Amino acid sequence: MGLPEERGRGGSGSGGREEAGARSRPRSWSPPPELSRSAHVSSLQRYRELHRVSVEEPREFWGDIAKEFYWKTPCPGPFLKYNFDVTKGKIFIEWMKGATTNICYNVLDRIVHEKKLGDKIAFYWEGNEPEETTQITYHELLVQVCQFSNVLRKQGIRKGDRVAIYMPMIPKLVVAMLACARLGALHSIVISWNEGVDLWWHELIHEAEDVCEPEWCDAEDPLFILYTSGSTGKPKGVVHTVGGYMLYVATTFKYVFDFHAEDVFWCTADIGWITGHSYVTYGPMANGATSVLFEGIPTYPDVSRMWSIVDKYKVTKFYTAPTAIRLLMKFGDKPVTKHSRASLQVLGTVGEPINPEAWLWYYQVVGAQRCPIVDTFWQTETGGHMLTPLPGATPMKPGSATFPFFGVAPAILNESGEELEGEAEGYLVFKQPWPGIMRTVYGDHERFETTYFKKFPGYYVTGDGCRRDQDGYYWITGRIDDMLNVSGHLLSTAEVESALVEHKAIAEAAVVSHPHPVKGECLYCFVTLCDGYTFSSTLTEELKKQIREKIGPIATPDYIQNAPSLPKTRSGKIMRRVLRKIAQNDHDLGDTSTVADPSVISQLFSHRCLTIQ
């Protein structure tokens, strides 16, 4: 690839939000040498060697990793069988079918008894109020999980049953999930309480026995269902299975965050979403990690809360969403720099592509120019990271998800389904399965095949657009649904949003299409202002000028609307489907059950009168 590894680390890293856009932007940042020396993958060459083996010999690569876990019975037949081509029959993926194990046993009993880590802290819990704290060891978790497994058995829960969980971000939520997994029951985390069905914990746990033998499950038995909102609005029940998911989240956690035994890991995601499943619960625990579990919000009691927690627990690896980073950027550098953050070694992002402006602030201010950023691309459907830097090996480019993880074989296709080589832009697809891939849509396998495999037979279709640069780096350009065709020119909403947030007044932006009688489609922009700025015609002209200069006249927005807040899922993803409806003043929104704060929608409808053309 011949990538120049330019450092470009001038400056103190403590400049404010206003100066960030003026900072130099070298092509790449090399991993810190001191981190590379102790990293699991210490060079780009080593990464390439491992990736080649993982793609060309997946049975051998993942088979070696599987030996680290407990299997009641080994795989009796083929380690991997699959069909990605709908023209050749039903889509299916099977990893280690016939082998039996239990994921709860592997993340608790194995850690306590085989690894001898029973006294190690599994979670530091931090409540909404800073003085509300507790901690729990792996041994204590095992006892509580066994107790609650027995409670569930007394309620008649058996292997294959489905259990809905309605709980806040507290250790007992992890207990409930693992108790389901121990019994071979599927857990599904929900947003609302069902009075006629749901039961109270404290009324059930009294006098429950603290020993419970696990149910041994086939590697391909379902583990959990997670509902994710589709582009049409009707949520899909994504089904993940026991064996492959366990291998994949354990491996991605170990290598992407370069996990070592002494680390303290903090993923800020809600457990109710895939990031919380994979990188709060199963991935860290499979590695015997100590994690922070946070029930609060990043701005309470003040906007320095996150960095206070980092210092309090000496967090070494930190994982959050670009939306949270942009939120905190609004308040400048001082809330960050008043805390030490000296323990931090690796920073991560998840949920959507991070714009270069936020990446630079995260790297230079939060990480003090010494912490690599792992900008991870993946989906609820993939189970774990798909494109990501490795902190000790990959030179970073702000805004790029860089290269594929082990076992991942990406390709970029054009509209005709042809693979594009070298520098290219088109549809991001994957050519072969990885262990963590979803197996079906619950109750609707046809929808699974239609959504992910019918557009380009032989490939898993992510639904995302992607660009590969001259160095082979991958850049996610946004959902294909969010691409705009303006007067015959295809535009990426992500590119326009990135140009908008480079303006010092803009904290966050979302861009959607709007019908236009001449151009076919035009750009309708929602912008959230930083503290101290006012929405005005002068500001909108500055924003239009900035977009013209950075992208071109064709990308000039027709509409710019003030958006005090944006509609998001609880995992932090902007719901552009809803924004398209608001832009057109269409109140028929479809399913909005995944919106974290429904009041934002009515607020944006009322603000349409403030839109400036």
LINZI-V867441 format. One record per pair of residues at least 4 apart in sequence whose C-alpha atoms are under 6 Angstrom apart, sorted by sequence separation. I is the first residue (numbers start at 0). J is the second residue. D is the distance in Angstrom with one decimal. If there is no record, write none. Layout:
I_J_D / I_J_D
This chain:
46_50_6.0 / 51_55_6.0 / 52_56_5.3 / 53_57_4.9 / 57_61_5.9 / 58_62_5.5 / 103_107_6.0 / 104_108_4.8 / 105_109_5.0 / 107_111_6.0 / 108_112_5.7 / 109_113_5.0 / 110_114_4.8 / 111_115_5.0 / 140_144_5.9 / 144_148_5.9 / 152_156_5.0 / 174_178_6.0 / 177_181_6.0 / 180_184_5.7 / 193_197_5.5 / 228_232_5.9 / 229_233_5.8 / 240_244_6.0 / 248_252_5.9 / 251_255_5.5 / 252_256_5.8 / 253_257_5.4 / 274_278_5.5 / 275_279_4.7 / 276_280_5.3 / 277_281_5.3 / 278_282_5.2 / 281_285_5.9 / 284_288_5.6 / 298_302_4.1 / 309_313_5.6 / 333_337_5.9 / 359_363_5.7 / 360_364_5.3 / 361_365_5.0 / 362_366_4.9 / 363_367_4.8 / 366_370_5.1 / 389_393_5.4 / 403_407_5.6 / 412_416_5.2 / 413_417_5.5 / 440_444_5.5 / 446_450_5.8 / 448_452_5.1 / 449_453_5.1 / 452_456_5.7 / 467_471_5.6 / 468_472_5.5 / 484_488_5.3 / 515_519_4.8 / 546_550_5.7 / 547_551_4.3 / 567_571_5.4 / 568_572_5.4 / 581_585_5.9 / 111_116_4.9 / 126_131_4.9 / 151_156_5.4 / 179_184_4.9 / 229_234_5.5 / 253_258_4.8 / 270_275_3.7 / 277_282_5.3 / 283_288_5.1 / 309_314_4.9 / 363_368_4.6 / 388_393_5.3 / 412_417_5.2 / 439_444_5.5 / 467_472_5.4 / 484_489_4.6 / 500_505_5.1 / 514_519_5.9 / 515_520_4.9 / 547_552_4.7 / 567_572_5.1 / 580_585_4.9 / 35_41_4.8 / 110_116_5.7 / 111_117_4.2 / 126_132_5.9 / 166_172_6.0 / 228_234_4.1 / 269_275_5.3 / 270_276_5.5 / 362_368_5.5 / 412_418_4.6 / 467_473_4.6 / 483_489_5.6 / 514_520_4.7 / 515_521_5.9 / 567_573_4.4 / 53_60_5.3 / 83_90_5.6 / 125_132_4.8 / 227_234_5.1 / 268_275_5.2 / 297_304_5.8 / 377_384_4.9 / 411_418_5.7 / 412_419_5.7 / 440_447_5.2 / 452_459_5.4 / 466_473_5.8 / 483_490_5.1 / 500_507_5.9 / 513_520_5.5 / 566_573_5.9 / 567_574_5.4 / 82_90_5.2 / 124_132_5.5 / 226_234_5.7 / 227_235_5.4 / 297_305_5.7 / 377_385_5.2 / 411_419_5.6 / 439_447_5.6 / 451_459_5.5 / 466_474_5.0 / 482_490_5.8 / 513_521_5.3 / 547_555_5.9 / 566_574_5.7 / 82_91_5.4 / 124_133_5.2 / 226_235_5.2 / 376_385_5.8 / 451_460_4.9 / 465_474_5.6 / 482_491_5.0 / 512_521_5.7 / 81_91_5.3 / 124_134_5.7 / 226_236_4.4 / 376_386_5.1 / 465_475_4.5 / 512_522_5.1 / 81_92_4.3 / 123_134_4.5 / 225_236_5.5 / 226_237_5.9 / 375_386_5.9 / 465_476_5.2 / 512_523_5.9 / 122_134_5.7 / 224_236_5.8 / 225_237_5.1 / 375_387_4.7 / 413_425_5.3 / 464_476_5.2 / 496_508_5.5 / 511_523_5.4 / 543_555_5.7 / 80_93_5.2 / 122_135_5.6 / 224_237_5.4 / 266_279_6.0 / 374_387_5.8 / 387_400_5.0 / 388_401_5.7 / 412_425_5.5 / 464_477_5.5 / 496_509_5.9 / 510_523_5.8 / 79_93_5.7 / 121_135_5.9 / 224_238_4.8 / 386_400_5.5 / 387_401_5.7 / 411_425_5.6 / 412_426_5.0 / 463_477_5.6 / 464_478_5.9 / 510_524_4.5 / 79_94_4.7 / 120_135_5.7 / 121_136_5.0 / 373_388_5.2 / 387_402_5.7 / 411_426_5.3 / 463_478_4.2 / 464_479_5.4 / 509_524_5.9 / 78_94_5.7 / 120_136_4.1 / 121_137_5.4 / 223_239_5.7 / 386_402_5.3 / 411_427_4.9 / 462_478_5.8 / 463_479_5.1 / 477_493_5.6 / 509_525_5.2 / 78_95_4.5 / 119_136_5.4 / 222_239_5.7 / 386_403_4.2 / 462_479_5.7 / 476_493_5.7 / 508_525_5.6 / 7_25_5.8 / 118_136_5.6 / 221_239_5.8 / 222_240_4.7 / 385_403_5.7 / 386_404_5.6 / 410_428_5.4 / 492_510_5.5 / 508_526_4.5 / 221_240_4.1 / 222_241_5.1 / 371_390_5.6 / 385_404_5.4 / 409_428_5.7 / 410_429_6.0 / 507_526_5.9 / 117_137_4.9 / 220_240_5.4 / 409_429_4.4 / 507_527_5.1 / 74_95_5.3 / 117_138_4.4 / 219_240_5.3 / 220_241_5.9 / 408_429_5.5 / 506_527_5.6 / 5_27_5.7 / 6_28_5.1 / 75_97_6.0 / 408_430_5.5 / 505_527_5.9 / 506_528_5.3 / 4_27_5.9 / 74_97_5.5 / 161_184_5.8 / 163_186_5.9 / 218_241_5.2 / 505_528_4.7 / 506_529_5.0 / 74_98_4.1 / 158_182_5.6 / 159_183_6.0 / 160_184_4.9 / 161_185_4.7 / 162_186_4.9 / 163_187_4.9 / 164_188_4.9 / 165_189_5.6 / 218_242_4.1 / 504_528_5.7 / 505_529_5.5 / 4_29_5.7 / 73_98_4.8 / 158_183_4.4 / 159_184_4.9 / 161_186_5.9 / 163_188_5.7 / 265_290_5.5 / 345_370_5.0 / 347_372_5.3 / 375_400_5.8 / 504_529_5.4 / 568_593_5.5 / 72_98_5.4 / 158_184_4.8 / 263_289_5.2 / 264_290_4.6 / 265_291_4.9 / 344_370_5.1 / 345_371_5.4 / 346_372_4.8 / 347_373_4.6 / 348_374_4.9 / 349_375_5.5 / 374_400_5.3 / 568_594_4.7 / 569_595_4.9 / 72_99_5.2 / 263_290_5.6 / 315_342_5.2 / 347_374_5.8 / 406_433_5.6 / 567_594_5.6 / 568_595_5.0 / 71_99_5.4 / 314_342_5.9 / 315_343_4.2 / 316_344_5.9 / 318_346_6.0 / 320_348_5.1 / 430_458_5.0 / 567_595_5.9 / 70_99_5.8 / 71_100_5.4 / 248_277_5.8 / 313_342_5.3 / 315_344_5.2 / 316_345_4.9 / 317_346_5.0 / 318_347_4.3 / 319_348_5.1 / 320_349_4.9 / 429_458_5.6 / 70_100_4.7 / 144_174_5.1 / 148_178_4.7 / 252_282_5.6 / 310_340_5.7 / 318_348_5.7 / 320_350_5.8 / 429_459_5.1 / 182_213_6.0 / 183_214_5.9 / 303_334_4.8 / 428_459_5.4 / 181_213_5.0 / 182_214_5.1 / 321_353_5.5 / 428_460_4.7 / 486_518_4.6 / 249_282_4.4 / 428_461_5.7 / 485_518_5.6 / 566_599_5.9 / 107_141_5.9 / 144_178_5.1 / 248_282_4.7 / 522_556_4.7 / 524_558_6.0 / 525_559_5.9 / 485_520_5.2 / 522_557_5.7 / 523_558_4.7 / 524_559_4.6 / 525_560_4.8 / 526_561_5.4 / 527_562_5.0 / 249_285_5.6 / 427_463_5.8 / 485_521_5.9 / 523_559_6.0 / 525_561_6.0 / 526_562_5.3 / 527_563_5.3 / 185_222_5.2 / 186_223_4.9 / 187_224_5.3 / 427_464_5.6 / 525_562_5.6 / 185_223_4.6 / 426_464_4.8 / 427_465_5.5 / 358_397_5.8 / 416_455_6.0 / 425_464_5.5 / 425_465_5.6 / 424_465_5.6 / 355_397_5.0 / 424_466_4.2 / 355_398_5.1 / 423_466_5.7 / 354_398_5.4 / 423_467_5.4 / 353_398_5.3 / 422_467_5.2 / 422_468_4.9 / 422_469_5.3 / 498_546_5.9 / 264_314_5.9 / 560_610_4.2 / 263_314_4.8 / 559_610_5.6 / 263_315_5.4 / 264_316_4.9 / 265_317_5.0 / 266_318_4.6 / 267_319_5.4 / 559_611_5.5 / 262_315_5.7 / 382_435_4.9 / 558_611_5.8 / 381_435_5.8 / 382_436_5.9 / 558_612_4.7 / 381_436_4.5 / 557_612_5.5 / 380_437_5.2 / 146_207_5.2 / 146_208_5.3 / 146_209_4.5 / 145_209_5.1 / 145_210_5.3 / 145_211_4.9 / 142_209_5.3 / 511_579_5.8 / 402_472_6.0 / 401_472_4.6 / 401_473_5.1 / 400_473_5.9 / 103_177_5.6 / 400_474_5.9 / 399_474_4.8 / 103_180_5.7 / 103_181_5.2 / 188_271_5.3 / 273_379_5.4 / 101_215_5.5 / 100_215_5.2 / 101_216_5.9 / 99_215_5.8 / 100_216_5.4 / 99_216_5.1 / 99_217_4.4 / 98_217_5.6 / 99_218_5.7 / 97_217_5.7 / 98_218_5.6 / 96_218_5.6 / 96_219_5.7 / 168_294_4.9 / 255_389_5.2 / 248_383_5.7 / 354_497_5.3 / 122_289_5.7 / 124_291_6.0 / 127_294_5.6 / 121_289_4.6 / 122_290_4.8 / 123_291_4.8 / 124_292_4.8 / 125_293_4.9 / 126_294_5.0 / 127_295_3.9 / 120_289_5.6 / 122_291_5.5 / 123_292_6.0 / 126_295_5.8 / 329_506_6.0 / 106_284_5.2 / 106_285_4.5 / 325_506_5.9 / 247_434_5.8 / 247_435_5.2 / 243_434_4.2 / 244_435_4.3 / 243_435_5.2 / 239_437_4.9 / 238_437_5.6 / 238_438_5.9 / 329_529_5.1 / 238_439_5.6 / 238_440_6.0 / 237_440_5.0 / 236_440_5.2 / 236_441_4.9 / 16_331_5.6 / 15_331_5.6 / 15_332_5.6 / 43_392_4.9 / 41_391_5.0 / 42_392_4.1 / 43_393_5.8 / 12_363_4.4 / 13_364_5.4 / 41_392_5.0 / 12_364_5.1 / 53_405_5.5 / 54_406_4.8 / 38_391_5.4 / 53_406_4.7 / 12_367_5.6 / 50_405_5.0 / 35_391_4.1 / 34_391_5.8 / 232_589_5.9 / 233_590_6.0 / 232_590_5.2 / 30_391_5.4 / 29_394_4.4 / 28_394_5.3 / 27_394_5.8 / 28_395_5.0 / 27_395_5.1 / 27_396_4.7 / 85_456_5.8 / 84_456_4.8 / 84_457_4.0 / 83_457_4.7 / 83_458_5.9 / 0_470_5.3 / 17_503_5.3
